[in-house]
Amino acid sequence: MIVRERMTKDPVTVSPDDTLAAAQAKMDAGGFRQVPVLTGEKLIGIVTDRDVRQHGRQMRITKVSEVMTGEVLTVTPRTSLDEAARILLKHKIGGLPVVAGEKLVGIITITDLLQAFVDLMTSLAKDTASP
């Protein structure tokens, strides 16, 4: 299986000029823990719920650019799911932006990988239960 088959396409993003409060509102509304940071269509960073929590009282005035991680690990749509999982485990992160060239095309998260695992196990269980 490859990332393209399991990634969230066209993920919600923020700009570096957005406030942390705006980023948190998007994460809360979507039920996710990180959002890619774009300038135009170019990925320049990622901001997580942990980044936001660390600036609690200053969320309304602190810009995303001040706290985002700028050197972002990424994968391509053709990266295998096992390679994406290895990267997430090695770096102890919850998600990877998916890029084609310099354009953000998706995001793959721990949740996406767990769902793929559950689907695979369910499929295997059905195959072994069939007479």
Backbone atoms as SQL, in Angstrom:
CREATE TABLE atoms (id INTEGER PRIMARY KEY, chain TEXT, resi INTEGER, resn TEXT, atom TEXT, x REAL, y REAL, z REAL);
INSERT INTO atoms VALUES
  (1, 'A', 1, 'MET', 'N', 0.833, -1.177, 0.000),
  (2, 'A', 1, 'MET', 'CA', 0.000, 0.000, 0.000),
  (3, 'A', 1, 'MET', 'C', 0.881, 1.246, 0.000),
  (4, 'A', 2, 'ILE', 'N', 0.384, 2.287, -0.631),
  (5, 'A', 2, 'ILE', 'CA', 1.143, 3.526, -0.675),
  (6, 'A', 2, 'ILE', 'C', 0.353, 4.667, -0.022),
  (7, 'A', 3, 'VAL', 'N', 1.057, 5.714, 0.315),
  (8, 'A', 3, 'VAL', 'CA', 0.486, 6.859, 1.037),
  (9, 'A', 3, 'VAL', 'C', -0.743, 7.433, 0.320),
  (10, 'A', 4, 'ARG', 'N', -0.673, 7.552, -1.000),
  (11, 'A', 4, 'ARG', 'CA', -1.788, 8.139, -1.755),
  (12, 'A', 4, 'ARG', 'C', -3.120, 7.464, -1.451),
  (13, 'A', 5, 'GLU', 'N', -3.090, 6.167, -1.165),
  (14, 'A', 5, 'GLU', 'CA', -4.317, 5.399, -0.914),
  (15, 'A', 5, 'GLU', 'C', -4.928, 5.687, 0.452),
  (16, 'A', 6, 'ARG', 'N', -4.161, 6.265, 1.379),
  (17, 'A', 6, 'ARG', 'CA', -4.636, 6.451, 2.746),
  (18, 'A', 6, 'ARG', 'C', -4.552, 7.878, 3.272),
  (19, 'A', 7, 'MET', 'N', -3.910, 8.764, 2.537),
  (20, 'A', 7, 'MET', 'CA', -3.720, 10.131, 3.023),
  (21, 'A', 7, 'MET', 'C', -5.026, 10.919, 2.979),
  (22, 'A', 8, 'THR', 'N', -5.070, 11.973, 3.765),
  (23, 'A', 8, 'THR', 'CA', -6.150, 12.952, 3.665),
  (24, 'A', 8, 'THR', 'C', -5.747, 13.931, 2.583),
  (25, 'A', 9, 'LYS', 'N', -6.562, 14.014, 1.557),
  (26, 'A', 9, 'LYS', 'CA', -6.256, 14.918, 0.439),
  (27, 'A', 9, 'LYS', 'C', -6.676, 16.336, 0.793),
  (28, 'A', 10, 'ASP', 'N', -5.979, 17.305, 0.222),
  (29, 'A', 10, 'ASP', 'CA', -6.296, 18.724, 0.419),
  (30, 'A', 10, 'ASP', 'C', -6.509, 19.059, 1.892),
  (31, 'A', 11, 'PRO', 'N', -5.503, 18.870, 2.725),
  (32, 'A', 11, 'PRO', 'CA', -5.684, 19.125, 4.157),
  (33, 'A', 11, 'PRO', 'C', -5.908, 20.600, 4.471),
  (34, 'A', 12, 'VAL', 'N', -6.513, 20.830, 5.601),
  (35, 'A', 12, 'VAL', 'CA', -6.674, 22.189, 6.119),
  (36, 'A', 12, 'VAL', 'C', -5.287, 22.736, 6.407),
  (37, 'A', 13, 'THR', 'N', -5.060, 23.996, 6.080),
  (38, 'A', 13, 'THR', 'CA', -3.746, 24.612, 6.278),
  (39, 'A', 13, 'THR', 'C', -3.908, 25.975, 6.946),
  (40, 'A', 14, 'VAL', 'N', -2.775, 26.513, 7.372),
  (41, 'A', 14, 'VAL', 'CA', -2.723, 27.874, 7.891),
  (42, 'A', 14, 'VAL', 'C', -1.585, 28.605, 7.191),
  (43, 'A', 15, 'SER', 'N', -1.578, 29.914, 7.330),
  (44, 'A', 15, 'SER', 'CA', -0.480, 30.712, 6.786),
  (45, 'A', 15, 'SER', 'C', 0.430, 31.122, 7.941),
  (46, 'A', 16, 'PRO', 'N', 1.653, 31.529, 7.649),
  (47, 'A', 16, 'PRO', 'CA', 2.552, 31.936, 8.725),
  (48, 'A', 16, 'PRO', 'C', 2.067, 33.182, 9.463),
  (49, 'A', 17, 'ASP', 'N', 1.199, 33.964, 8.829),
  (50, 'A', 17, 'ASP', 'CA', 0.685, 35.185, 9.458),
  (51, 'A', 17, 'ASP', 'C', -0.560, 34.951, 10.308),
  (52, 'A', 18, 'ASP', 'N', -1.134, 33.754, 10.247),
  (53, 'A', 18, 'ASP', 'CA', -2.284, 33.440, 11.091),
  (54, 'A', 18, 'ASP', 'C', -1.848, 33.410, 12.553),
  (55, 'A', 19, 'THR', 'N', -2.772, 33.657, 13.442),
  (56, 'A', 19, 'THR', 'CA', -2.475, 33.560, 14.872),
  (57, 'A', 19, 'THR', 'C', -2.602, 32.105, 15.320),
  (58, 'A', 20, 'LEU', 'N', -2.022, 31.821, 16.466),
  (59, 'A', 20, 'LEU', 'CA', -2.166, 30.485, 17.029),
  (60, 'A', 20, 'LEU', 'C', -3.625, 30.188, 17.374),
  (61, 'A', 21, 'ALA', 'N', -4.370, 31.221, 17.743),
  (62, 'A', 21, 'ALA', 'CA', -5.797, 31.035, 18.034),
  (63, 'A', 21, 'ALA', 'C', -6.527, 30.553, 16.783),
  (64, 'A', 22, 'ALA', 'N', -6.202, 31.107, 15.634),
  (65, 'A', 22, 'ALA', 'CA', -6.825, 30.683, 14.376),
  (66, 'A', 22, 'ALA', 'C', -6.425, 29.252, 14.033),
  (67, 'A', 23, 'ALA', 'N', -5.157, 28.931, 14.245),
  (68, 'A', 23, 'ALA', 'CA', -4.689, 27.562, 13.992),
  (69, 'A', 23, 'ALA', 'C', -5.394, 26.574, 14.909),
  (70, 'A', 24, 'GLN', 'N', -5.520, 26.928, 16.192),
  (71, 'A', 24, 'GLN', 'CA', -6.190, 26.055, 17.152),
  (72, 'A', 24, 'GLN', 'C', -7.654, 25.862, 16.783),
  (73, 'A', 25, 'ALA', 'N', -8.307, 26.915, 16.332),
  (74, 'A', 25, 'ALA', 'CA', -9.715, 26.814, 15.932),
  (75, 'A', 25, 'ALA', 'C', -9.871, 25.834, 14.766),
  (76, 'A', 26, 'LYS', 'N', -8.946, 25.875, 13.815),
  (77, 'A', 26, 'LYS', 'CA', -9.015, 24.946, 12.682),
  (78, 'A', 26, 'LYS', 'C', -8.768, 23.520, 13.134),
  (79, 'A', 27, 'MET', 'N', -7.815, 23.333, 14.038),
  (80, 'A', 27, 'MET', 'CA', -7.542, 21.979, 14.538),
  (81, 'A', 27, 'MET', 'C', -8.740, 21.451, 15.322),
  (82, 'A', 28, 'ASP', 'N', -9.322, 22.295, 16.163),
  (83, 'A', 28, 'ASP', 'CA', -10.489, 21.877, 16.945),
  (84, 'A', 28, 'ASP', 'C', -11.662, 21.519, 16.038),
  (85, 'A', 29, 'ALA', 'N', -11.919, 22.362, 15.033),
  (86, 'A', 29, 'ALA', 'CA', -13.044, 22.133, 14.120),
  (87, 'A', 29, 'ALA', 'C', -12.873, 20.837, 13.338),
  (88, 'A', 30, 'GLY', 'N', -11.640, 20.534, 12.957),
  (89, 'A', 30, 'GLY', 'CA', -11.394, 19.337, 12.159),
  (90, 'A', 30, 'GLY', 'C', -11.056, 18.101, 12.965),
  (91, 'A', 31, 'GLY', 'N', -10.785, 18.278, 14.252),
  (92, 'A', 31, 'GLY', 'CA', -10.441, 17.136, 15.091),
  (93, 'A', 31, 'GLY', 'C', -9.065, 16.567, 14.805),
  (94, 'A', 32, 'PHE', 'N', -8.115, 17.430, 14.451),
  (95, 'A', 32, 'PHE', 'CA', -6.754, 16.956, 14.217),
  (96, 'A', 32, 'PHE', 'C', -5.755, 17.716, 15.060),
  (97, 'A', 33, 'ARG', 'N', -4.511, 17.213, 15.066),
  (98, 'A', 33, 'ARG', 'CA', -3.509, 17.733, 15.990),
  (99, 'A', 33, 'ARG', 'C', -2.388, 18.514, 15.329),
  (100, 'A', 34, 'GLN', 'N', -2.417, 18.627, 14.025),
  (101, 'A', 34, 'GLN', 'CA', -1.399, 19.414, 13.340),
  (102, 'A', 34, 'GLN', 'C', -1.960, 19.964, 12.040),
  (103, 'A', 35, 'VAL', 'N', -1.406, 21.104, 11.620),
  (104, 'A', 35, 'VAL', 'CA', -1.789, 21.679, 10.333),
  (105, 'A', 35, 'VAL', 'C', -0.533, 22.161, 9.617),
  (106, 'A', 36, 'PRO', 'N', -0.451, 21.865, 8.325),
  (107, 'A', 36, 'PRO', 'CA', 0.661, 22.377, 7.532),
  (108, 'A', 36, 'PRO', 'C', 0.557, 23.898, 7.383),
  (109, 'A', 37, 'VAL', 'N', 1.713, 24.529, 7.262),
  (110, 'A', 37, 'VAL', 'CA', 1.789, 25.977, 7.081),
  (111, 'A', 37, 'VAL', 'C', 2.245, 26.233, 5.648),
  (112, 'A', 38, 'LEU', 'N', 1.443, 27.013, 4.929),
  (113, 'A', 38, 'LEU', 'CA', 1.739, 27.295, 3.527),
  (114, 'A', 38, 'LEU', 'C', 1.927, 28.784, 3.285),
  (115, 'A', 39, 'THR', 'N', 2.815, 29.086, 2.342),
  (116, 'A', 39, 'THR', 'CA', 2.895, 30.407, 1.735),
  (117, 'A', 39, 'THR', 'C', 2.546, 30.166, 0.281),
  (118, 'A', 40, 'GLY', 'N', 1.382, 30.673, -0.131),
  (119, 'A', 40, 'GLY', 'CA', 0.878, 30.311, -1.460),
  (120, 'A', 40, 'GLY', 'C', 0.581, 28.828, -1.455),
  (121, 'A', 41, 'GLU', 'N', 1.221, 28.092, -2.365),
  (122, 'A', 41, 'GLU', 'CA', 1.050, 26.641, -2.393),
  (123, 'A', 41, 'GLU', 'C', 2.261, 25.908, -1.840),
  (124, 'A', 42, 'LYS', 'N', 3.263, 26.647, -1.373),
  (125, 'A', 42, 'LYS', 'CA', 4.508, 26.038, -0.902),
  (126, 'A', 42, 'LYS', 'C', 4.453, 25.742, 0.597),
  (127, 'A', 43, 'LEU', 'N', 4.788, 24.508, 0.944),
  (128, 'A', 43, 'LEU', 'CA', 4.868, 24.088, 2.342),
  (129, 'A', 43, 'LEU', 'C', 6.112, 24.711, 2.977),
  (130, 'A', 44, 'ILE', 'N', 5.899, 25.443, 4.068),
  (131, 'A', 44, 'ILE', 'CA', 7.039, 26.057, 4.747),
  (132, 'A', 44, 'ILE', 'C', 7.164, 25.619, 6.208),
  (133, 'A', 45, 'GLY', 'N', 6.189, 24.858, 6.700),
  (134, 'A', 45, 'GLY', 'CA', 6.256, 24.438, 8.084),
  (135, 'A', 45, 'GLY', 'C', 5.055, 23.622, 8.498),
  (136, 'A', 46, 'ILE', 'N', 5.034, 23.314, 9.781),
  (137, 'A', 46, 'ILE', 'CA', 3.890, 22.617, 10.377),
  (138, 'A', 46, 'ILE', 'C', 3.752, 23.134, 11.801),
  (139, 'A', 47, 'VAL', 'N', 2.518, 23.263, 12.252),
  (140, 'A', 47, 'VAL', 'CA', 2.262, 23.683, 13.624),
  (141, 'A', 47, 'VAL', 'C', 1.358, 22.630, 14.261),
  (142, 'A', 48, 'THR', 'N', 1.668, 22.282, 15.513),
  (143, 'A', 48, 'THR', 'CA', 0.937, 21.223, 16.206),
  (144, 'A', 48, 'THR', 'C', 0.159, 21.789, 17.386),
  (145, 'A', 49, 'ASP', 'N', -0.744, 20.970, 17.898),
  (146, 'A', 49, 'ASP', 'CA', -1.492, 21.387, 19.081),
  (147, 'A', 49, 'ASP', 'C', -0.551, 21.614, 20.257),
  (148, 'A', 50, 'ARG', 'N', 0.541, 20.885, 20.325),
  (149, 'A', 50, 'ARG', 'CA', 1.529, 21.079, 21.387),
  (150, 'A', 50, 'ARG', 'C', 2.177, 22.465, 21.265),
  (151, 'A', 51, 'ASP', 'N', 2.511, 22.874, 20.042),
  (152, 'A', 51, 'ASP', 'CA', 3.067, 24.216, 19.824),
  (153, 'A', 51, 'ASP', 'C', 2.104, 25.279, 20.345),
  (154, 'A', 52, 'VAL', 'N', 0.836, 25.084, 20.051),
  (155, 'A', 52, 'VAL', 'CA', -0.192, 26.053, 20.452),
  (156, 'A', 52, 'VAL', 'C', -0.344, 26.092, 21.969),
  (157, 'A', 53, 'ARG', 'N', -0.424, 24.910, 22.596),
  (158, 'A', 53, 'ARG', 'CA', -0.611, 24.846, 24.056),
  (159, 'A', 53, 'ARG', 'C', 0.514, 25.548, 24.818),
  (160, 'A', 54, 'GLN', 'N', 1.705, 25.500, 24.285),
  (161, 'A', 54, 'GLN', 'CA', 2.841, 26.124, 24.960),
  (162, 'A', 54, 'GLN', 'C', 2.742, 27.649, 25.003),
  (163, 'A', 55, 'HIS', 'N', 1.822, 28.209, 24.226),
  (164, 'A', 55, 'HIS', 'CA', 1.669, 29.666, 24.181),
  (165, 'A', 55, 'HIS', 'C', 0.254, 30.076, 24.579),
  (166, 'A', 56, 'GLY', 'N', -0.348, 29.306, 25.474),
  (167, 'A', 56, 'GLY', 'CA', -1.731, 29.468, 25.895),
  (168, 'A', 56, 'GLY', 'C', -2.279, 30.877, 25.966),
  (169, 'A', 57, 'ARG', 'N', -1.738, 31.701, 26.821),
  (170, 'A', 57, 'ARG', 'CA', -2.290, 33.051, 27.021),
  (171, 'A', 57, 'ARG', 'C', -1.962, 34.004, 25.886),
  (172, 'A', 58, 'GLN', 'N', -1.016, 33.632, 25.072),
  (173, 'A', 58, 'GLN', 'CA', -0.576, 34.518, 23.989),
  (174, 'A', 58, 'GLN', 'C', -1.112, 34.081, 22.619),
  (175, 'A', 59, 'MET', 'N', -2.052, 33.150, 22.606),
  (176, 'A', 59, 'MET', 'CA', -2.538, 32.586, 21.345),
  (177, 'A', 59, 'MET', 'C', -3.114, 33.624, 20.385),
  (178, 'A', 60, 'ARG', 'N', -3.751, 34.646, 20.915),
  (179, 'A', 60, 'ARG', 'CA', -4.401, 35.635, 20.041),
  (180, 'A', 60, 'ARG', 'C', -3.414, 36.587, 19.380),
  (181, 'A', 61, 'ILE', 'N', -2.219, 36.692, 19.936),
  (182, 'A', 61, 'ILE', 'CA', -1.261, 37.634, 19.356),
  (183, 'A', 61, 'ILE', 'C', -0.031, 36.956, 18.756),
  (184, 'A', 62, 'THR', 'N', 0.196, 35.691, 19.088),
  (185, 'A', 62, 'THR', 'CA', 1.357, 34.984, 18.577),
  (186, 'A', 62, 'THR', 'C', 1.059, 34.448, 17.174),
  (187, 'A', 63, 'LYS', 'N', 1.957, 34.721, 16.250),
  (188, 'A', 63, 'LYS', 'CA', 1.811, 34.256, 14.867),
  (189, 'A', 63, 'LYS', 'C', 2.340, 32.829, 14.731),
  (190, 'A', 64, 'VAL', 'N', 1.732, 32.101, 13.818),
  (191, 'A', 64, 'VAL', 'CA', 2.156, 30.733, 13.525),
  (192, 'A', 64, 'VAL', 'C', 3.644, 30.692, 13.189),
  (193, 'A', 65, 'SER', 'N', 4.125, 31.671, 12.441),
  (194, 'A', 65, 'SER', 'CA', 5.534, 31.687, 12.017),
  (195, 'A', 65, 'SER', 'C', 6.505, 31.697, 13.192),
  (196, 'A', 66, 'GLU', 'N', 6.058, 32.161, 14.355),
  (197, 'A', 66, 'GLU', 'CA', 6.932, 32.248, 15.523),
  (198, 'A', 66, 'GLU', 'C', 7.149, 30.902, 16.216),
  (199, 'A', 67, 'VAL', 'N', 6.242, 29.946, 15.996),
  (200, 'A', 67, 'VAL', 'CA', 6.334, 28.685, 16.728),
  (201, 'A', 67, 'VAL', 'C', 6.353, 27.441, 15.849),
  (202, 'A', 68, 'MET', 'N', 6.099, 27.588, 14.566),
  (203, 'A', 68, 'MET', 'CA', 6.016, 26.422, 13.679),
  (204, 'A', 68, 'MET', 'C', 7.376, 25.735, 13.553),
  (205, 'A', 69, 'THR', 'N', 7.340, 24.474, 13.205),
  (206, 'A', 69, 'THR', 'CA', 8.544, 23.744, 12.844),
  (207, 'A', 69, 'THR', 'C', 8.780, 24.025, 11.372),
  (208, 'A', 70, 'GLY', 'N', 9.934, 24.574, 11.056),
  (209, 'A', 70, 'GLY', 'CA', 10.211, 24.989, 9.679),
  (210, 'A', 70, 'GLY', 'C', 10.792, 23.906, 8.794),
  (211, 'A', 71, 'GLU', 'N', 11.594, 23.036, 9.366),
  (212, 'A', 71, 'GLU', 'CA', 12.167, 21.956, 8.567),
  (213, 'A', 71, 'GLU', 'C', 11.287, 20.727, 8.745),
  (214, 'A', 72, 'VAL', 'N', 10.372, 20.566, 7.801),
  (215, 'A', 72, 'VAL', 'CA', 9.333, 19.552, 7.925),
  (216, 'A', 72, 'VAL', 'C', 9.731, 18.273, 7.203),
  (217, 'A', 73, 'LEU', 'N', 9.560, 17.155, 7.887),
  (218, 'A', 73, 'LEU', 'CA', 9.714, 15.869, 7.227),
  (219, 'A', 73, 'LEU', 'C', 8.488, 15.653, 6.352),
  (220, 'A', 74, 'THR', 'N', 8.690, 15.171, 5.145),
  (221, 'A', 74, 'THR', 'CA', 7.584, 14.940, 4.219),
  (222, 'A', 74, 'THR', 'C', 7.737, 13.585, 3.551),
  (223, 'A', 75, 'VAL', 'N', 6.657, 13.164, 2.920),
  (224, 'A', 75, 'VAL', 'CA', 6.668, 11.983, 2.060),
  (225, 'A', 75, 'VAL', 'C', 5.975, 12.356, 0.760),
  (226, 'A', 76, 'THR', 'N', 6.064, 11.469, -0.215),
  (227, 'A', 76, 'THR', 'CA', 5.369, 11.675, -1.483),
  (228, 'A', 76, 'THR', 'C', 4.159, 10.744, -1.537),
  (229, 'A', 77, 'PRO', 'N', 3.264, 10.965, -2.478),
  (230, 'A', 77, 'PRO', 'CA', 2.110, 10.068, -2.604),
  (231, 'A', 77, 'PRO', 'C', 2.513, 8.615, -2.880),
  (232, 'A', 78, 'ARG', 'N', 3.701, 8.410, -3.432),
  (233, 'A', 78, 'ARG', 'CA', 4.146, 7.060, -3.787),
  (234, 'A', 78, 'ARG', 'C', 4.961, 6.370, -2.686),
  (235, 'A', 79, 'THR', 'N', 5.173, 7.050, -1.574),
  (236, 'A', 79, 'THR', 'CA', 5.879, 6.444, -0.444),
  (237, 'A', 79, 'THR', 'C', 5.034, 5.293, 0.107),
  (238, 'A', 80, 'SER', 'N', 5.694, 4.204, 0.472),
  (239, 'A', 80, 'SER', 'CA', 4.954, 3.072, 1.045),
  (240, 'A', 80, 'SER', 'C', 4.458, 3.442, 2.444),
  (241, 'A', 81, 'LEU', 'N', 3.368, 2.808, 2.848),
  (242, 'A', 81, 'LEU', 'CA', 2.832, 3.065, 4.187),
  (243, 'A', 81, 'LEU', 'C', 3.816, 2.618, 5.265),
  (244, 'A', 82, 'ASP', 'N', 4.523, 1.536, 5.018),
  (245, 'A', 82, 'ASP', 'CA', 5.472, 1.093, 6.044),
  (246, 'A', 82, 'ASP', 'C', 6.624, 2.084, 6.196),
  (247, 'A', 83, 'GLU', 'N', 7.065, 2.709, 5.113),
  (248, 'A', 83, 'GLU', 'CA', 8.113, 3.722, 5.223),
  (249, 'A', 83, 'GLU', 'C', 7.590, 4.948, 5.967),
  (250, 'A', 84, 'ALA', 'N', 6.372, 5.376, 5.664),
  (251, 'A', 84, 'ALA', 'CA', 5.772, 6.506, 6.382),
  (252, 'A', 84, 'ALA', 'C', 5.675, 6.187, 7.877),
  (253, 'A', 85, 'ALA', 'N', 5.266, 4.975, 8.198),
  (254, 'A', 85, 'ALA', 'CA', 5.160, 4.572, 9.613),
  (255, 'A', 85, 'ALA', 'C', 6.527, 4.587, 10.287),
  (256, 'A', 86, 'ARG', 'N', 7.550, 4.121, 9.589),
  (257, 'A', 86, 'ARG', 'CA', 8.906, 4.138, 10.158),
  (258, 'A', 86, 'ARG', 'C', 9.363, 5.568, 10.473),
  (259, 'A', 87, 'ILE', 'N', 9.076, 6.493, 9.569),
  (260, 'A', 87, 'ILE', 'CA', 9.453, 7.892, 9.786),
  (261, 'A', 87, 'ILE', 'C', 8.729, 8.454, 10.998),
  (262, 'A', 88, 'LEU', 'N', 7.421, 8.209, 11.087),
  (263, 'A', 88, 'LEU', 'CA', 6.640, 8.695, 12.225),
  (264, 'A', 88, 'LEU', 'C', 7.174, 8.132, 13.537),
  (265, 'A', 89, 'LEU', 'N', 7.474, 6.848, 13.565),
  (266, 'A', 89, 'LEU', 'CA', 8.000, 6.218, 14.781),
  (267, 'A', 89, 'LEU', 'C', 9.388, 6.746, 15.132),
  (268, 'A', 90, 'LYS', 'N', 10.265, 6.813, 14.153),
  (269, 'A', 90, 'LYS', 'CA', 11.633, 7.249, 14.402),
  (270, 'A', 90, 'LYS', 'C', 11.686, 8.659, 14.982),
  (271, 'A', 91, 'HIS', 'N', 10.838, 9.543, 14.450),
  (272, 'A', 91, 'HIS', 'CA', 10.889, 10.945, 14.856),
  (273, 'A', 91, 'HIS', 'C', 9.838, 11.304, 15.909),
  (274, 'A', 92, 'LYS', 'N', 9.032, 10.298, 16.300),
  (275, 'A', 92, 'LYS', 'CA', 7.999, 10.484, 17.321),
  (276, 'A', 92, 'LYS', 'C', 7.096, 11.674, 17.006),
  (277, 'A', 93, 'ILE', 'N', 6.552, 11.644, 15.778),
  (278, 'A', 93, 'ILE', 'CA', 5.637, 12.692, 15.323),
  (279, 'A', 93, 'ILE', 'C', 4.316, 12.064, 14.915),
  (280, 'A', 94, 'GLY', 'N', 3.273, 12.885, 14.795),
  (281, 'A', 94, 'GLY', 'CA', 1.937, 12.372, 14.537),
  (282, 'A', 94, 'GLY', 'C', 1.460, 12.458, 13.111),
  (283, 'A', 95, 'GLY', 'N', 2.200, 13.151, 12.252),
  (284, 'A', 95, 'GLY', 'CA', 1.746, 13.282, 10.881),
  (285, 'A', 95, 'GLY', 'C', 2.846, 13.770, 9.965),
  (286, 'A', 96, 'LEU', 'N', 2.675, 13.453, 8.681),
  (287, 'A', 96, 'LEU', 'CA', 3.628, 13.859, 7.653),
  (288, 'A', 96, 'LEU', 'C', 2.899, 14.520, 6.495),
  (289, 'A', 97, 'PRO', 'N', 3.267, 15.743, 6.146),
  (290, 'A', 97, 'PRO', 'CA', 2.713, 16.330, 4.934),
  (291, 'A', 97, 'PRO', 'C', 3.136, 15.500, 3.720),
  (292, 'A', 98, 'VAL', 'N', 2.241, 15.408, 2.756),
  (293, 'A', 98, 'VAL', 'CA', 2.510, 14.673, 1.525),
  (294, 'A', 98, 'VAL', 'C', 2.677, 15.706, 0.417),
  (295, 'A', 99, 'VAL', 'N', 3.821, 15.679, -0.253),
  (296, 'A', 99, 'VAL', 'CA', 4.111, 16.670, -1.284),
  (297, 'A', 99, 'VAL', 'C', 4.401, 15.993, -2.618),
  (298, 'A', 100, 'ALA', 'N', 3.994, 16.677, -3.675),
  (299, 'A', 100, 'ALA', 'CA', 4.340, 16.300, -5.046),
  (300, 'A', 100, 'ALA', 'C', 5.096, 17.499, -5.598),
  (301, 'A', 101, 'GLY', 'N', 6.393, 17.341, -5.761),
  (302, 'A', 101, 'GLY', 'CA', 7.230, 18.494, -6.071),
  (303, 'A', 101, 'GLY', 'C', 7.265, 19.380, -4.840),
  (304, 'A', 102, 'GLU', 'N', 6.888, 20.630, -4.989),
  (305, 'A', 102, 'GLU', 'CA', 6.805, 21.530, -3.828),
  (306, 'A', 102, 'GLU', 'C', 5.372, 21.758, -3.377),
  (307, 'A', 103, 'LYS', 'N', 4.414, 21.100, -4.044),
  (308, 'A', 103, 'LYS', 'CA', 3.001, 21.325, -3.733),
  (309, 'A', 103, 'LYS', 'C', 2.489, 20.323, -2.698),
  (310, 'A', 104, 'LEU', 'N', 1.823, 20.851, -1.676),
  (311, 'A', 104, 'LEU', 'CA', 1.181, 20.004, -0.671),
  (312, 'A', 104, 'LEU', 'C', -0.059, 19.367, -1.287),
  (313, 'A', 105, 'VAL', 'N', -0.119, 18.033, -1.239),
  (314, 'A', 105, 'VAL', 'CA', -1.273, 17.331, -1.804),
  (315, 'A', 105, 'VAL', 'C', -2.048, 16.526, -0.769),
  (316, 'A', 106, 'GLY', 'N', -1.489, 16.426, 0.448),
  (317, 'A', 106, 'GLY', 'CA', -2.183, 15.663, 1.475),
  (318, 'A', 106, 'GLY', 'C', -1.399, 15.634, 2.766),
  (319, 'A', 107, 'ILE', 'N', -1.926, 14.843, 3.697),
  (320, 'A', 107, 'ILE', 'CA', -1.229, 14.586, 4.963),
  (321, 'A', 107, 'ILE', 'C', -1.558, 13.151, 5.366),
  (322, 'A', 108, 'ILE', 'N', -0.568, 12.459, 5.894),
  (323, 'A', 108, 'ILE', 'CA', -0.772, 11.102, 6.395),
  (324, 'A', 108, 'ILE', 'C', -0.446, 11.122, 7.888),
  (325, 'A', 109, 'THR', 'N', -1.359, 10.596, 8.684),
  (326, 'A', 109, 'THR', 'CA', -1.208, 10.659, 10.134),
  (327, 'A', 109, 'THR', 'C', -1.191, 9.263, 10.742),
  (328, 'A', 110, 'ILE', 'N', -0.835, 9.238, 12.008),
  (329, 'A', 110, 'ILE', 'CA', -0.886, 7.980, 12.763),
  (330, 'A', 110, 'ILE', 'C', -2.282, 7.368, 12.665),
  (331, 'A', 111, 'THR', 'N', -3.305, 8.182, 12.758),
  (332, 'A', 111, 'THR', 'CA', -4.683, 7.694, 12.672),
  (333, 'A', 111, 'THR', 'C', -4.940, 7.013, 11.330),
  (334, 'A', 112, 'ASP', 'N', -4.450, 7.609, 10.238),
  (335, 'A', 112, 'ASP', 'CA', -4.612, 7.001, 8.910),
  (336, 'A', 112, 'ASP', 'C', -3.930, 5.635, 8.859),
  (337, 'A', 113, 'LEU', 'N', -2.737, 5.552, 9.446),
  (338, 'A', 113, 'LEU', 'CA', -2.002, 4.281, 9.443),
  (339, 'A', 113, 'LEU', 'C', -2.681, 3.233, 10.315),
  (340, 'A', 114, 'LEU', 'N', -3.219, 3.647, 11.453),
  (341, 'A', 114, 'LEU', 'CA', -3.957, 2.701, 12.297),
  (342, 'A', 114, 'LEU', 'C', -5.208, 2.189, 11.596),
  (343, 'A', 115, 'GLN', 'N', -5.895, 3.068, 10.866),
  (344, 'A', 115, 'GLN', 'CA', -7.086, 2.640, 10.128),
  (345, 'A', 115, 'GLN', 'C', -6.699, 1.629, 9.048),
  (346, 'A', 116, 'ALA', 'N', -5.588, 1.858, 8.364),
  (347, 'A', 116, 'ALA', 'CA', -5.113, 0.905, 7.356),
  (348, 'A', 116, 'ALA', 'C', -4.812, -0.444, 8.003),
  (349, 'A', 117, 'PHE', 'N', -4.199, -0.412, 9.178),
  (350, 'A', 117, 'PHE', 'CA', -3.894, -1.640, 9.914),
  (351, 'A', 117, 'PHE', 'C', -5.177, -2.384, 10.288),
  (352, 'A', 118, 'VAL', 'N', -6.153, -1.667, 10.825),
  (353, 'A', 118, 'VAL', 'CA', -7.433, -2.279, 11.206),
  (354, 'A', 118, 'VAL', 'C', -8.113, -2.885, 9.979),
  (355, 'A', 119, 'ASP', 'N', -8.121, -2.153, 8.874),
  (356, 'A', 119, 'ASP', 'CA', -8.739, -2.669, 7.644),
  (357, 'A', 119, 'ASP', 'C', -8.041, -3.943, 7.173),
  (358, 'A', 120, 'LEU', 'N', -6.722, -3.954, 7.240),
  (359, 'A', 120, 'LEU', 'CA', -5.961, -5.129, 6.832),
  (360, 'A', 120, 'LEU', 'C', -6.259, -6.317, 7.746),
  (361, 'A', 121, 'MET', 'N', -6.276, -6.091, 9.048),
  (362, 'A', 121, 'MET', 'CA', -6.553, -7.172, 9.992),
  (363, 'A', 121, 'MET', 'C', -7.978, -7.705, 9.811),
  (364, 'A', 122, 'THR', 'N', -8.920, -6.812, 9.561),
  (365, 'A', 122, 'THR', 'CA', -10.302, -7.235, 9.323),
  (366, 'A', 122, 'THR', 'C', -10.389, -8.086, 8.073),
  (367, 'A', 123, 'SER', 'N', -9.692, -7.670, 7.034),
  (368, 'A', 123, 'SER', 'CA', -9.682, -8.423, 5.783),
  (369, 'A', 123, 'SER', 'C', -9.055, -9.801, 5.977),
  (370, 'A', 124, 'LEU', 'N', -7.958, -9.858, 6.712),
  (371, 'A', 124, 'LEU', 'CA', -7.306, -11.137, 6.986),
  (372, 'A', 124, 'LEU', 'C', -8.196, -12.044, 7.815),
  (373, 'A', 125, 'ALA', 'N', -8.887, -11.485, 8.789),
  (374, 'A', 125, 'ALA', 'CA', -9.790, -12.277, 9.637),
  (375, 'A', 125, 'ALA', 'C', -10.918, -12.871, 8.810),
  (376, 'A', 126, 'LYS', 'N', -11.460, -12.082, 7.875),
  (377, 'A', 126, 'LYS', 'CA', -12.527, -12.584, 7.000),
  (378, 'A', 126, 'LYS', 'C', -12.021, -13.707, 6.119),
  (379, 'A', 127, 'ASP', 'N', -10.784, -13.556, 5.605),
  (380, 'A', 127, 'ASP', 'CA', -10.205, -14.580, 4.740),
  (381, 'A', 127, 'ASP', 'C', -9.985, -15.883, 5.488),
  (382, 'A', 128, 'THR', 'N', -9.558, -15.814, 6.724),
  (383, 'A', 128, 'THR', 'CA', -9.299, -17.043, 7.482),
  (384, 'A', 128, 'THR', 'C', -10.581, -17.657, 8.020),
  (385, 'A', 129, 'ALA', 'N', -11.645, -16.858, 8.150),
  (386, 'A', 129, 'ALA', 'CA', -12.910, -17.367, 8.666),
  (387, 'A', 129, 'ALA', 'C', -13.761, -18.006, 7.563),
  (388, 'A', 130, 'SER', 'N', -13.450, -17.718, 6.312),
  (389, 'A', 130, 'SER', 'CA', -14.222, -18.277, 5.192),
  (390, 'A', 130, 'SER', 'C', -13.949, -19.755, 5.055),
  (391, 'A', 131, 'PRO', 'N', -15.014, -20.546, 4.824),
  (392, 'A', 131, 'PRO', 'CA', -14.830, -22.010, 4.687),
  (393, 'A', 131, 'PRO', 'C', -14.174, -22.367, 3.373);
